[in-house]
Amino acid sequence: MRWFDDFIERKTREVAQLTSRRSAMLKVGRLLVGAGMLLPILPFDRQPQAAPGGHGGEAATAGHGGHGGGGLGDPNDDTTCEYWRYCALDGFLCTCCGGSISECPGGTEVSKVTWIGTCQNPNDGKAYLISYNDCCGITACGRCMCNYNIGERPAYRMGVHNDVNWCMGNKANSYHCTVAVALGIAEAREPTA
């Protein structure tokens, strides 16, 4: 083992002679900054982890494969994944976790950033802009997990991507559940030539 220690010592001394402390610190700093820039774009897994006393949980996503339109639930029941506003929702429903469709449960705060989806209301046939806001501050609810990806975009278009922990902008960044706020009717754009 003495030869291994001598080899490591010799190589360490060679690197120390060829590299200044300032340049070594610069390289370490660049590495840390680069890693810090990648952290916000990493995907966030919201799949239920065997939550005790699940109200929906796995059953809420079973049957439609996580992409909706399966016709298994009532599109007007906001406690099921098939509710029309949930067409791009990925997370636990706040309606099953002590909140409502548009208000976070007590003890949580709404995320400062959000993702947007466009969902069709079957009652009037119109498309609505829906803002999906995570409720942050306490541990994950664990009930009524939905994972709809209709119209989802790649991760580099963060404003329309739903696999991100949107609570990262808050002081308390633990995810609890998600609300779906209707912002208004989506206007059709005229094609540009």
C-alpha positions as CSV (number, residue, x, y, z in Angstrom):
1,M,0.0,0.0,0.0
2,R,3.0,2.3,0.4
3,W,3.3,2.6,-3.4
4,F,-0.3,3.8,-3.6
5,D,0.3,6.5,-0.9
6,D,3.4,7.6,-2.7
7,F,1.7,7.8,-6.1
8,I,-1.3,9.8,-4.7
9,E,1.2,12.2,-2.9
10,R,3.2,12.7,-6.0
11,K,0.2,13.4,-8.2
12,T,-1.3,15.8,-5.6
13,R,2.0,17.7,-5.5
14,E,2.1,17.9,-9.3
15,V,-1.4,19.4,-9.4
16,A,-0.6,21.8,-6.6
17,Q,2.5,23.0,-8.5
18,L,0.5,23.6,-11.7
19,T,-2.6,25.1,-10.2
20,S,-2.9,28.2,-8.1
21,R,-5.5,28.5,-5.2
22,R,-7.2,31.3,-7.1
23,S,-7.8,29.2,-10.2
24,A,-8.9,26.2,-8.2
25,M,-11.4,28.4,-6.3
26,L,-12.6,29.8,-9.7
27,K,-13.2,26.2,-11.0
28,V,-15.1,25.2,-7.9
29,G,-17.2,28.4,-8.0
30,R,-18.1,27.7,-11.6
31,L,-19.1,24.2,-10.7
32,L,-21.3,25.4,-7.9
33,V,-23.0,28.1,-10.0
34,G,-23.6,25.7,-12.8
35,A,-25.2,23.2,-10.4
36,G,-27.3,25.9,-8.9
37,M,-28.7,26.9,-12.3
38,L,-29.6,23.3,-13.1
39,L,-31.5,22.7,-9.8
40,P,-34.7,24.6,-10.7
41,I,-35.2,22.6,-14.0
42,L,-34.9,19.2,-12.4
43,P,-38.3,17.3,-12.5
44,F,-40.2,16.9,-9.3
45,D,-41.9,13.6,-8.7
46,R,-45.3,13.9,-7.1
47,Q,-46.4,10.2,-7.4
48,P,-48.1,9.0,-4.2
49,Q,-45.8,7.1,-1.9
50,A,-48.1,4.7,-0.1
51,A,-49.9,7.4,1.8
52,P,-51.9,6.1,4.8
53,G,-55.7,6.5,4.7
54,G,-55.6,7.5,1.0
55,H,-58.8,9.1,-0.3
56,G,-58.3,8.5,-4.0
57,G,-54.5,8.3,-4.2
58,E,-53.7,5.5,-6.7
59,A,-57.4,5.0,-7.4
60,A,-57.7,8.5,-8.6
61,T,-55.3,7.9,-11.5
62,A,-56.2,4.3,-12.2
63,G,-58.2,3.6,-15.2
64,H,-57.3,6.6,-17.3
65,G,-53.5,6.2,-17.4
66,G,-52.9,9.7,-16.2
67,H,-54.0,11.5,-19.3
68,G,-57.7,12.1,-18.8
69,G,-60.6,11.8,-21.1
70,G,-61.3,8.3,-20.0
71,G,-64.9,9.0,-19.3
72,L,-64.6,7.2,-15.9
73,G,-65.5,10.1,-13.7
74,D,-67.9,13.1,-13.5
75,P,-66.4,16.1,-15.3
76,N,-68.2,18.3,-12.7
77,D,-67.0,16.6,-9.5
78,D,-64.0,18.6,-8.3
79,T,-62.9,15.7,-6.0
80,T,-62.0,13.4,-8.9
81,C,-59.3,13.6,-11.5
82,E,-61.8,13.8,-14.3
83,Y,-63.0,17.3,-13.3
84,W,-62.7,19.4,-16.4
85,R,-60.3,22.0,-14.8
86,Y,-57.7,19.4,-14.0
87,C,-56.7,18.7,-17.7
88,A,-53.1,19.7,-17.0
89,L,-52.9,19.1,-13.2
90,D,-50.1,17.0,-11.7
91,G,-50.4,16.7,-7.9
92,F,-52.8,16.1,-5.0
93,L,-56.2,17.8,-5.3
94,C,-56.7,20.4,-2.6
95,T,-60.4,19.6,-2.6
96,C,-59.5,16.3,-1.0
97,C,-57.0,17.9,1.4
98,G,-59.1,20.5,3.3
99,G,-59.1,23.3,0.6
100,S,-61.3,24.1,-2.3
101,I,-60.8,24.2,-6.1
102,S,-59.4,27.8,-5.8
103,E,-58.2,28.1,-2.2
104,C,-55.4,26.5,-0.3
105,P,-56.1,24.6,2.9
106,G,-55.4,26.3,6.2
107,G,-51.7,26.3,7.2
108,T,-50.5,26.5,3.6
109,E,-49.7,29.4,1.3
110,V,-50.2,29.6,-2.4
111,S,-47.0,29.3,-4.6
112,K,-45.5,32.5,-6.0
113,V,-45.1,30.9,-9.4
114,T,-47.6,28.8,-11.3
115,W,-48.2,26.8,-14.5
116,I,-51.0,27.4,-17.0
117,G,-53.3,25.1,-18.9
118,T,-56.2,25.4,-21.2
119,C,-59.1,23.2,-20.5
120,Q,-62.5,22.7,-22.2
121,N,-65.6,23.0,-20.1
122,P,-68.0,20.3,-21.2
123,N,-71.0,22.4,-19.9
124,D,-70.6,25.3,-22.2
125,G,-68.1,24.0,-24.8
126,K,-65.6,26.9,-24.2
127,A,-61.9,26.7,-23.5
128,Y,-60.7,28.3,-20.2
129,L,-57.2,29.4,-19.1
130,I,-56.5,27.6,-15.8
131,S,-53.8,28.6,-13.4
132,Y,-52.5,25.7,-11.4
133,N,-51.1,26.9,-8.1
134,D,-49.3,24.6,-5.6
135,C,-50.2,25.1,-1.9
136,C,-46.9,25.1,0.1
137,G,-45.8,25.0,3.7
138,I,-46.8,21.6,5.1
139,T,-46.1,18.0,4.0
140,A,-47.7,16.4,1.0
141,C,-51.4,15.7,1.4
142,G,-51.2,12.2,-0.1
143,R,-54.8,12.0,-1.2
144,C,-56.4,12.3,-4.7
145,M,-53.3,12.2,-6.8
146,C,-53.9,13.2,-10.4
147,N,-51.5,13.3,-13.3
148,Y,-52.9,14.8,-16.4
149,N,-50.5,15.9,-19.1
150,I,-52.8,17.3,-21.8
151,G,-50.9,20.0,-23.6
152,E,-47.8,19.6,-21.4
153,R,-44.7,21.1,-22.9
154,P,-41.0,20.1,-22.4
155,A,-39.3,21.0,-19.2
156,Y,-37.4,23.9,-20.7
157,R,-40.7,25.8,-21.1
158,M,-41.3,26.1,-17.4
159,G,-44.5,28.2,-17.5
160,V,-46.4,25.3,-19.2
161,H,-44.7,22.4,-17.5
162,N,-46.3,20.6,-14.5
163,D,-43.5,18.4,-13.2
164,V,-41.8,21.1,-11.2
165,N,-41.9,21.9,-7.5
166,W,-43.4,25.4,-7.9
167,C,-43.1,25.9,-4.1
168,M,-39.3,26.6,-4.5
169,G,-40.1,30.3,-4.8
170,N,-41.7,30.4,-1.3
171,K,-40.0,30.5,2.1
172,A,-41.6,27.2,3.1
173,N,-41.0,25.1,0.0
174,S,-42.6,21.8,0.9
175,Y,-45.5,20.8,-1.5
176,H,-49.0,20.0,-0.1
177,C,-51.6,20.1,-2.9
178,T,-52.7,22.0,-6.0
179,V,-55.6,24.3,-6.8
180,A,-57.0,25.0,-10.3
181,V,-58.1,28.7,-10.7
182,A,-60.1,29.6,-13.8
183,L,-58.6,32.8,-15.1
184,G,-61.1,33.4,-18.0
185,I,-62.1,32.2,-21.4
186,A,-59.2,31.4,-23.8
187,E,-59.4,33.6,-26.9
188,A,-58.8,32.0,-30.2
189,R,-55.9,33.5,-32.1
190,E,-56.0,34.4,-35.8
191,P,-53.4,32.5,-37.8
192,T,-50.5,34.8,-38.9
193,A,-49.3,34.6,-42.5
